[in-house]
Amino acid sequence: MTLTAAAVFVPLTVACGIGKADSGPVGVQQSRVTGIDWRVDSLTAGGTARHAPAVARLRIDEDGKAAGNLGCNQFSARATVHGDRITFGDLRMTRMACAPDRMDFERALARALTTGTLVAKTDDGKLTLTDGDGDRIHLSRSAPE
């Protein structure tokens, strides 16, 4: 490689590397999803929209730990965030019983979180997670307590 070619190649390599490290695919950066307490507003699955119980929450920490409430029971899981893609591992949950409608919502939310990779989109304090079937989890940034 000539000195001129090296002078062109090195800055190009550095510039390309910076772009890849700072942002993932079009959509969401990890820092815009992680470290935030999200309130689950609703779930749209199979074309049916369901409002979430007031206790439904989600938080993904930068170290890959996720936790929250599915509508009745607390949960925790591993989460992998790569650009605008989020994948949750198996959910570990408490085993409380609640009203049937809350339990139905909880099962649907657990299924939506764990069916595969979700695509995240943020907009003005809102987060939408969409699975491969088009089912969507709608969340809002929780107010600080």
C-alpha positions, 0 to 999 in steps of 0.5 A, a space after each residue: 500500500 502506498 503512503 497516499 493510499 494509506 492516508 486515505 484508507 485510515 481516516 475512512 476506516 475510522 469514520 466508518 467505525 465511529 458511525 457503526 459504534 454510535 448508532 445501530 440500524 435506523 430506529 433507536 440507540 441503546 441509551 434511548 431505551 435502557 436505564 429508563 422506567 417504562 410504563 406499559 400503556 397497551 398491547 396490540 396482539 392479533 389485531 386486538 388492543 388491550 389496555 395495560 393494568 396500571 402496575 405494568 412496567 418495564 426497565 432494561 438496564 445497560 448491563 442487560 438485565 430487564 425487570 418489571 411487572 407484567 400486570 400482576 406478577 413481577 418478572 426479570 429476564 436477560 435482555 440483549 439490545 443491539 441498535 433498534 433490536 431487543 431480545 428477551 430471554 426466559 422470564 422469571 416471574 413471581 406466582 401471584 394470582 390476580 383477576 382474570 382480565 389482569 392474568 390474560 393481559 399478563 400472559 399476552 404481554 409475556 408472550 409478546 416479550 418473548 416471541 423473538 426479536 422486537 424492533 424498538 421505536 422511540 418518539 417523544 417519551 414513547 416506546 413501541 416494541 413490535 414483533 415479527 407478526 406486527 404485534 405491538 407493546 406501547 410504553 411511555 416514560 414513567 414520571 420520576 418518583 
